[in-house]
Amino acid sequence: GYTIGNDMSSRDIEGQNPLYLPQAKTYDGCCALGPSVYLSEDPLPSSTEIDLRILRGESVLFEGTATLNQMKRTPVELVEFLYRENSFPKGCFLMTGTGIVPESDFTLQRGDEIRIRIDPIGTLMNPVSD
């Protein structure tokens, strides 16, 4: 199945040292999944769009779009590699990495809302908190 994941990185931690990337991704609230799991026997089309919007109040601060065909490897290839040497009897979530990124001087603030939409999955909405 497919869902949407918002895998946040702390630029403050990451900026201190490029080797800190693992620490920049492991803090409370750093990942959201949802809003549903889309089940399909067939892979999503390579033209599938991923839309990101960041809102502060009623204002859109950032928006961007990427498509699956922009990924270096297809989701099918990634799953194949994942299961090649590993077993997941209860399943797992495979995150594909960052496809849409605001400029380096952009900073999220408490109360901002992040919306990621992929049809036919839906829209994942999560607020930024402390």
N, C-alpha and C positions, 0 to 999 in steps of 0.2 A: 504494500500500500504506500501511499504518499501522504505527507502532511507538510506543514510549513514550520520551519525552525528559525528563531531569531537568536543567533549566537553572538552575544555582545562581547566586545573587548574593551578593556580599560586602557585608553590611550595614555593615561598618566603612568600606569605601570609599564606598559609596553615601551614608552618613550625613554624610560630610564636605561634600558638595556635591551637590545633585540633578542637576547636569550631569555627574556622574561615572558615571552609570549604565553607559555603555559599558565603562569601566575595571572596574566592579564585576562584569562578566560575562566578562572575558577574562583568566583565570589558569589555570594548570595544574590539571586535574581539575575544571573548572567545569561540565562537561556530560557526561552519560552517556546512551547510547541502547541500546535493546534491550527485552526479551530476544530478540525475533524481529521479522520483518516479516510482518504479516498482509496477505495479498493478497485482494482482493475486488473484483468488478465494481460492487458497490453501496456507497454510503456507509454508515458505521456509523450505527445509529439515533440520533436526537437524545436518546433516553433513556439512552444509554450512560454508565455511571458510571466516574469516575476516582477511585480510592481511594488516599489517602496515609497512611502510617504511619511514624512515626519512633520507633525503639527505642534505648534505652540499656541494654545488657545484656538482661535479660528484661522490662524495664519499657517500656510504651508511653508515650512522652512527649507525643506529639501524634498525632491522627488527624483526617482530614477527608475529605469526599466532595464532588465536583462532577459535574455532568452536562453533556454536550455542548450541551444546549439552554440552558445558562446563558451560553454564549459570545455575544458581540455579533454575530458573523458565523459562518456555518456553515463547516465545513472545505471544502466544495465552493466556496463563495464565495472563501475565502482562496486556494485553489489557482488559481481563475480569475484573481484579481488578480495572483498571483505570475507566472503564465505570460503575462499580457497583454503585457508589454514585455520579458520575459526568456526566454532559452532555456537549457535544462539538458540537453544531450545525454546526460549520464551520470546524470541525476536529481539530486535535492537533498532535504534534510530541511527541512521547514517546521515551525517551533516556534510554537505558538499563544499562548504567554504564560502567566502565572501564574494558576492557577485556585484553588489552595489554599495559603494562607499562614499560618504560625504567628504568634502575637502578636509585636509588635515587640520585646518584652523576651526572646524565646526565642533561645537561642544554641546552635548545634550544637557538639559536642565531638568530638575525635578518638575513633574507635571507635564512634560512633553509626552506626546503619544506617537508611538511607532505603529504603522500599519503596513503589513505585507500581504499582498493579494496574489493568488494564483488560481485561475479558473481551471478546473472545476472544484478545487478544494475549498475556497472561500477566502476570508480575510482574517489574519491573525492581528489582533490589536492588543498592545500592552503599553501601560504608562511607565514612565521613568520615575523611580523613587530613589530614596537615599540608600 
